[in-house]
Amino acid sequence: MGKARTLAEPFRIKTVEPLRITTPAYREEVLHKAGYNPFLISSKDVYIDLLTDSGTSAMCDRQWGAIMQGDESYAGARSWERLESTVKELTGMPYVLPTHQGRAAERILYGILGGEGKVFISNTHFDTTRANIEFTGAKAFDCMSDESLNPETELPFKGNLDIEQAENLIEQYGAENIGAIILTVTNNSSGGQPVSMRNAKEVRALCDKYGVLFVLDGCRVAENSYFIKHREPGFEHKTYRQIAQEMLAFADAFVMSAKKDALVNMGGLLTLKDAKLAERCTNLLIISEGFATYGGLAGRDMEAMAVGLEEVFDSDYLHYRIKSTEYLGRHLHEKGIPVVRPFGGHAIYVDAKKFYNHIPVHQFPGQALVCDLYVQGGIRCVEVGSVMFGKYDEAGNHIPPKSELVRLAIPRRVYTQSHIDYVLDVFDDVIEEKQSSKGLKMVYEPPFLRHFTARFERIK
Ligand SMILES: *Cc1c(COP(=O)(O)O)cnc(C)c1O
């Protein structure tokens, strides 16, 4: 056997977007002005942007070509018909509603299913999912096994919903009060960990037993299919698309942020099997998003989305996608950087509490690492720890969350293997300077979602 080859991109470059190379001194100045919060930095001062994989994908030539064919008719546009037929074929669901983002689909569906006294059950509710449910007065419960929540365990499907916990909740609140069971694939808020086909099948059986609606939040359903094909027995010979279709067939409804696996920069979808529910959702769609044949989208957006939904199941693309995320994780691990394992599909999480163990949690070790990566290499990423989820007790003392992580999210088809190697090189410099890295003090925080606009100072 020959030596393993470089993970080369299954595409070549037709258009380039120049990036500015800046110096560490310049970036320190930028960071200081931004209150040590990378959300407040202008993207022109960022070299590698790993803040999110949402809406940051690069489109291919076929998508840009389709954009020119956008039919901008108000009703019954050709572009809508193209998207509708693509989505029907993929999901097997007869009712398709376009929306401007995933959260718009959530607001419509959970606005109807929710309300005071209702309960929603999920493996892990994504923040916008939880917010849209709680906004209606309903409750949202996450059901994950202790084994899956433990960052140390190496399991193939750490995104699975815990069926026993879900059944207990149904018994406790009464089946008639359950708004829906929502299976999120991959499980975004739990490290992008995959969900098995077996788990989807068990959720279906549970929903049948109690007469509960099964919603698939499947904005990364293609990435999830990759893990099923390579980890779950019986799927070796199926295509990624067949696997996704098999999972979708279990669900009653599907919500999707097209900013992820539809490979576009904006868009969302809601698909349904039930005619009555579809009618109620369509009425809300027309009031708040737009007419039923465009939702919040332009005809050209729908064209690009239709192409993206076909392309994302390409086996060369998916292999490259998952393997390049894994490549970053594996090499960080080999350098001795503590990373959450196994690696998820769209991001790598560094355990900053372990890595920067000289910085106490109330001085934000995750934020310190985020700042060091920016100054050392112009890399932008996000803290998922005390800045994002920290609270105060009545005496005003900091209550830290369970973990202090830094998320490196990988945009789709945007950075090359050499960009990822560069990120690894920057980590070498960060390791070298680790002991001189200092914590931060929060000097401004807004009342809600403080991570977006909080400001900090470096502790001397
Ligand atoms: C991104 C995301 C959403 C929300 O979609 P937006 O397009 O950002 O509104 C919902 N659920 C999951 C799992 C997501 O990752």
The ligand as an ORCA input file, in Angstrom:
! r2SCAN-3c Opt
* xyz 0 1
  C     -29.128     26.750     11.876
  C     -30.118     25.860     12.506
  C     -31.455     26.251     12.654
  C     -31.947     27.638     12.324
  O     -31.762     27.983     10.998
  P     -31.501     29.493     10.504
  O     -31.433     29.330      9.007
  O     -30.216     29.953     11.108
  O     -32.656     30.314     10.917
  C     -32.331     25.322     13.194
  N     -31.925     24.119     13.597
  C     -30.643     23.713     13.482
  C     -30.239     22.351     13.934
  C     -29.693     24.574     12.946
  O     -28.412     24.188     12.853
*
